[in-house]
Amino acid sequence: MLFKCSVCGFIWDGDDAPDKCPKCGAPKEKFNKLDDDVAGLVLKSRETNDIHMKLAVHLEIIADLAKRGLEIKLDPGCVDVFEKAQKAAYELRQMVKAELATHMTKQKWG
């Protein structure tokens, strides 16, 4: 079962809510059991949320590498590749952030 703290939104997995929220310290009474539909969304989305976050980290690395390549400016072909990599990494990072925001607003986070 999943329980959500009504104060801070912390999601707890277990047979019962914790005595106090590990994040904000709210008492057990502030936890609400998530209904099966919402809990199902949270459980399904956990892996994809983790994948999105890992993608964001790797895209940041790509952006940093492309920036360094642009600083070197070896030749026009290199510059073209690095510019495209930088642009694509930025756009994909923004898409990841937007998708995670969508998951949060649809309660598919936890």
Sequence and secondary structure as in RCSB ss.txt:
>XXXX:A:sequence
MLFKCSVCGFIWDGDDAPDKCPKCGAPKEKFNKLDDDVAGLVLKSRETNDIHMKLAVHLEIIADLAKRGLEIKLD
PGCVDVFEKAQKAAYELRQMVKAELATHMTKQKWG
>XXXX:A:secstr
 EEEETTT  EEESSS  SB TTT  BGGGEEE  HHHHHHHHHHHHHHHHHHHHHHHHHHHHHHHHHHHHH   
HHHHHHHHHHHHHHHHHHHHHHHHHHHHHHTT   
